[in-house]
Amino acid sequence: MSTTNHQISLQQAIDMTTRYRANRPANFPICETFDLSAVQQLLAATGCRHLRVYYGMKDNNEVDVILVAADADGADILPAANVTTSTLTEGDPVLLEDGYRCPQNCPPPSSLNS
């Protein structure tokens, strides 16, 4: 994967999030917030060069994001199949989900969410 500047202007972000909120299906979140320490643990995976976002659906049909580290070739960096969150050791790759979901846990109003 090549290096890309992913930055956009505030106005572009406002336009995009406004359009999304106007057309958002009820089972999609407005946003999700993750603790910095969890994201740092994800990005600390050996060989991590990218952050990938997958979309998943819970049993109740709510759509959530799943954050995954990826290497320089774009391959997902995944924990071993037999590793659970209770058996993780320091340095093991992790997957993140269960962000603070809005609605339910919404951030203070900003130009991106109201």
Secondary structure, DSSP 8 states (H G I E B T S, - for coil): ---------HHHHHHHHHHHHHH--TTS-SEEE--HHHHHHHHTSTT--EEEEEEEE-TT--EEEEEEEE-TTS-EE---TT--TTT--TT----B---EEETTS--S--TTT-
